[in-house]
Amino acid sequence: MLGTAERALGVHRVVEPAGVLPQAASRLDADPEIGPDEVRIAVERLNLDAASFRQLSEAHGGDGAAVRAAVLGIVESRGKMQNPVTGSGGMLIGVVDAVGPASPLGLAVGDRVATLVSLTLTPLRITDGLARWDGRSEQVPTEGTAILFARSIAAVLPGDLPDAVALAVLDVCGAPAATTRVVERTGARTVVVLGAAGKSGCLSLAAARAAGARELTGLVRNEAEAEALRAAGLADRVVVADATDPLAVASAVGTPADVTVVCVDVTGAEHGAILATADGGTVVFFSMATSFPAAALGAEGMAADVTMLVGNGYTPGHAELALELYRSTSGVRALIDPRVH
Ligand code: NAP
């Protein structure tokens, strides 16, 4: 019999293998019937994690119907949306439609919420066959049910922003929070963001500025993104390079920075990020496509004395911070809105 603490983590929903937490499980029980400490959400829309969507899209040659079938297959077989290749998930929005009497989350039936825990550990059942999704974007309109545990977190959706925007911003809200924390704690002056014109990238630049950093460099992969980032006015310097080409990154960045934030959605950015960072500096690997061995052995191989942080998706206050940066920074809106609409 599981205790309250184990149930709060969702261990009772793990089907296999036994003894792991839901995030590491290969399969969860997504039964919509809730326990006393659970909350059920009537799902309206999923936001697939960027690294996961890119991998699926590339694996199926951009064929939307095949991507849709793949996502459906994953959710049906795993009871959750966790891409088996990238290991990553995303998050969802929906309406609370049942609350167990012992749930501590403070949610009420009818609340429109975004889950701030990953889809990789959220029991999920899809009931419309993803019929309204063309398989060509990260945002997936759908119907079904999702379950929140006692330790899951969720944010009531802000009334002033379109759902798609709120979902996109909340999905990456860990990035600006991590950037703020590192810049404030280290007193960093110079910051480089790889993938700076993307959603987490532009929010991280805005967060770095607000936290007191003074020289911000945004690295993007082509001239079109460079133009958009310059127009957004979030960076003091915009450079163009392939983040997966370490020497090109080092040459484009020039003098290494106090802090580098990795916000690309592709594999292979570890070495460039390390070269872009000064000795004694910090790299925040927010990208889900980061490899621990590539980062750890790469830094060792370059005798680089850098602190490397895994971008934790959770920091207290992260959702409010990201939404506020979106509302208050026109350059962030200019970069995020076209990606969402
Ligand atoms: P996004 O909006 O798609 O931004 C990614 C950016 O990286 C895009 O501008 C993309 O350019 C750029 N890029 C891709 N390949 C590049 C390359 N080789 N060189 C330079 N730039 C390149 O993605 P996002 O939603 O911000 O997510 C970014 C990463 O954060 C993903 O890996 C995602 O999985 C991860 N994530 C982490 C957490 C966490 O808790 N740690 C939570 C959510 C998401 P194009 O648009 O031209 O491709």
Residues whose N, C-alpha, C, O or C-beta is under 5 A from the ligand:
A	BS01	NAP	D49 A50 A51 D171 V172 G174 G195 A197 G198 K199 S200 G201 V220 R221 A241 D242 A243 T244 C263 V264 D265 V266 F286 S287 M288 A289 G311 N312 G313
